[in-house]
Amino acid sequence: MIDREHIILDAAIAVFSRYGVRKATMGDIAAEAGLSRQTLYARYANKADIIDAVMRLITDRVVGQVSQAWLEAGSISEKLDIFLDFAIVRFFEQIKQMPDSIDLMAGSTVGSSAPQQRAEQGKIDLLAGLFEVRREALAAHGTTPEQLAEFFYQGSASFKFTAHDLGHLGSLLATLKRTTLMMLGES
């Protein structure tokens, strides 16, 4: 991604955070990025295209941050804590502060679901790589690293919708983590 794209997408994130996705306009994003609307439209046809690109950027950043932090972590348990912090808890905290957070949490944005699925797959692939070292233990439970990774990610991501508050989210994630560690033979 070129620098101009990062400028536009970071501007979009700031505008969405300030006004909410529904109220944000292409003009707001262009102004925040210091560009003309024509320049913005030359790169992105509409707000849905920007949302798709923002989702990819955020996922790339999360995967990069998690991968970097994992270099310092020793155990799978520590790595799961890092993943949950970057991919779930921080997002939950940020989204709760935003206007239209209910729309975003429910997935009611103007973007399509295909980019969201691609973004999720990046996180699932990261977890599958982590669980690969326990392939045999997982096979004994009738599953694969890829299946457990999808279960873990989808479960943890769904808690962003059902958790009442940060404490409740922490409790749900702790239970999911304990269950996952048992499946991996790490308990």
C-alpha positions as CSV (number, residue, x, y, z in Angstrom):
1,M,0.0,0.0,0.0
2,I,1.4,3.4,-0.9
3,D,1.7,6.3,1.5
4,R,-1.2,8.2,0.0
5,E,-3.5,5.2,0.7
6,H,-2.3,5.0,4.3
7,I,-3.1,8.7,4.7
8,I,-6.6,8.3,3.2
9,L,-7.3,5.2,5.3
10,D,-6.0,6.7,8.5
11,A,-8.1,9.7,7.8
12,A,-11.1,7.5,7.2
13,I,-10.6,5.7,10.6
14,A,-10.4,9.1,12.3
15,V,-13.6,10.4,10.6
16,F,-15.5,7.1,11.3
17,S,-14.4,7.4,14.9
18,R,-15.5,11.0,15.2
19,Y,-18.8,10.9,13.2
20,G,-19.7,7.3,12.9
21,V,-19.8,5.4,9.6
22,R,-23.3,6.4,8.6
23,K,-22.7,10.1,9.1
24,A,-19.2,10.2,7.7
25,T,-19.0,11.5,4.1
26,M,-16.4,11.2,1.4
27,G,-15.9,15.0,1.8
28,D,-15.1,14.5,5.5
29,I,-12.6,11.9,4.6
30,A,-11.0,14.0,1.9
31,A,-10.7,17.0,4.2
32,E,-9.2,14.9,7.0
33,A,-6.7,13.5,4.5
34,G,-5.9,16.9,3.1
35,L,-7.0,15.9,-0.4
36,S,-9.7,17.1,-2.8
37,R,-12.8,15.0,-3.1
38,Q,-11.8,14.4,-6.8
39,T,-8.5,12.9,-5.7
40,L,-10.3,10.7,-3.2
41,Y,-12.8,9.6,-5.7
42,A,-10.0,8.8,-8.2
43,R,-8.8,6.2,-5.7
44,Y,-12.0,5.0,-4.1
45,A,-15.4,5.0,-5.9
46,N,-17.4,5.2,-2.7
47,K,-17.5,4.9,1.1
48,A,-18.0,1.1,0.8
49,D,-14.6,0.8,-1.0
50,I,-13.0,2.8,1.7
51,I,-14.5,0.7,4.5
52,D,-13.2,-2.5,2.7
53,A,-9.7,-1.0,2.5
54,V,-9.9,0.1,6.1
55,M,-10.8,-3.4,7.2
56,R,-7.8,-4.8,5.2
57,L,-5.5,-2.2,6.7
58,I,-6.6,-2.8,10.3
59,T,-6.2,-6.6,9.8
60,D,-2.8,-6.2,8.4
61,R,-1.8,-4.0,11.3
62,V,-3.3,-6.4,13.9
63,V,-1.6,-9.4,12.3
64,G,1.7,-7.5,12.2
65,Q,1.5,-6.3,15.8
66,V,0.5,-9.8,17.0
67,S,3.3,-11.5,15.1
68,Q,5.8,-9.0,16.4
69,A,4.6,-9.4,20.0
70,W,4.7,-13.2,19.7
71,L,8.4,-13.0,19.1
72,E,8.8,-12.0,22.8
73,A,6.2,-14.5,24.1
74,G,7.1,-18.0,25.2
75,S,4.0,-20.1,25.6
76,I,0.9,-20.7,23.6
77,S,-1.1,-19.3,26.5
78,E,0.9,-16.0,26.4
79,K,0.5,-15.8,22.6
80,L,-3.3,-16.3,22.9
81,D,-3.4,-13.5,25.5
82,I,-1.5,-11.2,23.0
83,F,-3.9,-12.2,20.2
84,L,-7.0,-11.5,22.3
85,D,-5.6,-8.2,23.4
86,F,-4.8,-6.9,20.0
87,A,-7.6,-8.5,17.9
88,I,-10.5,-8.4,20.3
89,V,-10.1,-6.4,23.5
90,R,-8.6,-3.2,22.0
91,F,-11.2,-3.3,19.2
92,F,-14.0,-3.7,21.7
93,E,-12.8,-0.7,23.7
94,Q,-12.3,1.5,20.7
95,I,-15.6,0.6,19.1
96,K,-17.6,1.3,22.2
97,Q,-16.3,4.9,22.1
98,M,-17.5,5.5,18.5
99,P,-20.8,6.9,17.3
100,D,-22.8,4.3,15.5
101,S,-20.9,1.6,17.4
102,I,-24.0,-0.6,17.5
103,D,-24.1,-0.5,13.7
104,L,-20.4,-1.4,13.5
105,M,-20.7,-4.1,16.1
106,A,-23.6,-5.7,14.3
107,G,-21.8,-5.5,11.0
108,S,-24.4,-3.1,9.6
109,T,-21.9,-1.0,7.7
110,V,-22.1,0.0,4.1
111,G,-19.3,-2.4,3.3
112,S,-19.7,-5.9,1.9
113,S,-19.1,-9.1,3.8
114,A,-16.4,-10.4,1.4
115,P,-13.7,-8.0,2.6
116,Q,-14.7,-8.8,6.2
117,Q,-14.3,-12.5,5.5
118,R,-10.8,-11.9,4.0
119,A,-9.8,-9.8,7.0
120,E,-11.0,-12.5,9.4
121,Q,-9.1,-15.1,7.4
122,G,-5.8,-13.3,8.0
123,K,-6.4,-13.7,11.8
124,I,-7.5,-17.3,11.5
125,D,-4.4,-18.1,9.5
126,L,-2.2,-16.6,12.2
127,L,-3.9,-18.7,14.8
128,A,-3.7,-21.9,12.7
129,G,0.0,-21.3,12.4
130,L,0.3,-21.1,16.2
131,F,-1.8,-24.3,16.7
132,E,0.1,-26.2,14.0
133,V,2.6,-27.5,16.6
134,R,-0.2,-29.3,18.3
135,R,-1.7,-31.0,15.3
136,E,-1.4,-34.5,16.8
137,A,-3.1,-33.4,20.0
138,L,-5.9,-31.8,18.1
139,A,-6.3,-34.9,15.9
140,A,-6.9,-36.9,19.0
141,H,-9.9,-34.6,19.6
142,G,-11.1,-34.9,16.0
143,T,-10.1,-31.5,14.9
144,T,-7.3,-29.7,13.0
145,P,-5.3,-26.5,13.7
146,E,-7.3,-24.7,11.0
147,Q,-10.7,-25.8,12.5
148,L,-9.6,-24.8,16.0
149,A,-8.3,-21.5,14.8
150,E,-11.6,-20.7,13.1
151,F,-13.5,-21.7,16.2
152,F,-11.3,-19.7,18.5
153,Y,-11.4,-16.6,16.3
154,Q,-15.1,-16.7,15.5
155,G,-15.9,-17.4,19.1
156,S,-13.8,-14.5,20.4
157,A,-15.0,-12.1,17.8
158,S,-18.6,-12.9,18.5
159,F,-18.0,-11.9,22.1
160,K,-17.6,-8.3,20.9
161,F,-21.3,-8.5,20.2
162,T,-22.6,-10.2,23.3
163,A,-20.3,-8.9,26.1
164,H,-22.1,-6.4,28.3
165,D,-18.9,-4.7,29.3
166,L,-15.1,-5.1,29.4
167,G,-15.3,-7.4,32.5
168,H,-17.8,-9.7,30.9
169,L,-15.7,-9.8,27.7
170,G,-12.7,-10.8,29.8
171,S,-14.6,-13.6,31.4
172,L,-15.9,-15.0,28.1
173,L,-12.4,-14.8,26.5
174,A,-10.8,-16.5,29.6
175,T,-13.3,-19.4,29.3
176,L,-12.6,-19.7,25.5
177,K,-8.9,-19.6,26.1
178,R,-9.0,-22.4,28.8
179,T,-11.1,-24.6,26.5
180,T,-8.7,-24.0,23.6
181,L,-5.6,-24.8,25.8
182,M,-7.2,-28.0,26.9
183,M,-7.8,-29.0,23.3
184,L,-4.2,-28.2,22.6
185,G,-3.0,-30.4,25.5
186,E,-1.6,-27.3,27.3
187,S,-3.7,-27.4,30.4
